[in-house]
């Protein structure tokens, strides 16, 4: 029974959300509000259980780890933000969170976004083997010498493109244009990755619609499609009638 109800609810809300492709309408707003409300409620419950119960209440009451009262007190002080008279108490907790978070994240960001990229740009352009210096031309190998050369050219040209103290003329203009090509390739790859990730979500939704169209679930996909299309047709003619009435009355209100 739970699976049957879930199939009907999932199918209906999925179609409600996709009605936005037509235009903003009450069905989309209903699906949007339900989605946001459930997401926020689920996050709150999971956070309370994972942090409040498993990490604080159980260790303090059953395992005797009283030192956990300190982070619990800091967490409770954040709630003082909702009370104007004692809102200043939350500043200590926020300062601790910001300071600890910065101290934890900044070294990792420097390591991953700065040092790792510097490491890729200072790799040798030739390899030392038993037979002497060689130059690997295997583009499919990320560690090949030709890829190291392409990386070096890309980094230098992109940095030169953002160097505005010298006018981009002659050779400098060619280097800057090369940097633009590398930037466009990077932006295109990032955009393509984003599109493909959204396409995977779309495929997942369509897969559920196809699976739930079977008779074992009561054919909710076809029934919901008929109901949604009927509502959109009614919604369209209702707005059209209101606009006609408003125009005949000489007002701008729909």
MOSUL-V115380 format. One record per residue. N is the residue number from 1. SS is DSSP state (A for helix, B for strand, O for the rest). PSI is psi as a letter, one per 40 degrees, with the letter a starting at -180 (* if undefined). NEAR is the number of other ideal C-beta (glycine too) atoms within 8 Angstrom. Layout:
n = <N N>
ss = <SS SS>
psi = <PSI PSI>
near = <NEAR NEAR>
This chain:
n = <1 2 3 4 5 6 7 8 9 10 11 12 13 14 15 16 17 18 19 20 21 22 23 24 25 26 27 28 29 30 31 32 33 34 35 36 37 38 39 40 41 42 43 44 45 46 47 48 49 50 51 52 53 54 55 56 57 58 59 60 61 62 63 64 65 66 67 68 69 70 71 72 73 74 75 76 77 78 79 80 81 82 83 84 85 86 87 88 89 90 91 92 93 94 95 96 97 98 99 100 101 102 103 104 105 106 107 108 109 110 111 112 113 114 115 116 117 118 119 120 121 122 123 124 125 126 127 128 129 130 131 132 133 134 135 136 137 138 139 140 141 142 143 144 145 146 147 148 149 150 151 152 153 154 155 156 157 158 159 160 161 162 163 164 165 166 167 168 169 170 171 172 173 174 175 176 177 178 179 180 181 182 183 184 185 186 187 188 189 190 191 192 193 194 195 196 197 198 199 200 201 202 203 204 205 206 207 208 209 210 211 212 213 214 215 216 217 218 219 220 221 222 223 224 225 226 227 228 229 230 231 232 233 234 235 236 237 238 239 240 241 242 243 244 245 246 247 248 249 250 251 252 253 254>
ss = <O A A A A A A A A A A A A A A A A A A A A O O O O A A A A A A A A A A A A A A A A A A A A A A A A A A A A A A A A A A A A A O O O A A A A A A A A A A A A A A A A A O A A A A A A A A A A A A A A A A A A A A A A A A A A A A A A A A A A A A A A O O O O O B B B O O B B B O O O O O O O O O O A A A A A A A A A A A A A A A A A O O O O O O O O O A A A A A A A A A A A A A A A A A A A A A A A A A A A A A A A A A A A A A A A A A O O O A A A O O A A A A A A A A A A A A A A A A A A A A A A A A A A A A A A O O O O O>
psi = <d d d d d d d d d d d d d d d d d e e d d c i h i d d d d d d d d d d d d d d d d d d d d d d d d d d d d d e c d d d d d d e f g d e e d d d d d d d d d d e e d e h d d f d d d e d d d d d d d d d d d d d d d d d d d d d d e d d d d d d d e e i i e i i h a d e a h i h h e h d e h d e i d d d d d d d d d d d d d d d d d e h e d h h g i b d d d d d d d d d d d d d d d d d d d d d d d d d d d d d d d d d d d d d d d d d e e i d d e e f d d d d d d d d d d d d d d d d d d d d d d d d d d d d d e f i e h *>
near = <4 5 7 9 8 8 12 13 8 10 14 10 11 11 13 12 11 7 13 9 4 6 4 5 12 6 12 12 9 9 12 9 8 9 10 8 8 8 8 8 8 8 8 8 8 8 9 9 9 9 10 10 10 9 9 12 8 10 10 13 6 6 7 5 7 6 5 11 8 7 8 10 8 11 10 8 11 10 8 12 7 5 7 4 4 7 10 6 9 12 7 9 12 9 8 9 8 8 8 8 8 8 8 8 8 8 8 8 9 9 9 8 7 9 8 9 9 8 8 9 9 5 8 7 8 8 9 7 7 3 4 6 7 10 9 9 7 7 7 4 8 4 5 12 13 11 11 13 9 8 11 10 10 10 10 9 13 11 9 11 12 7 7 4 3 6 4 7 5 5 5 11 9 8 12 12 8 10 15 9 8 12 10 8 8 8 8 8 8 8 8 8 8 8 8 8 8 8 8 8 8 8 8 8 9 8 8 11 12 8 8 13 10 7 5 4 13 9 9 13 11 8 9 12 9 8 8 12 8 8 10 12 8 8 10 8 8 8 9 8 8 9 9 8 8 11 7 6 6 4 5 3 4 5>
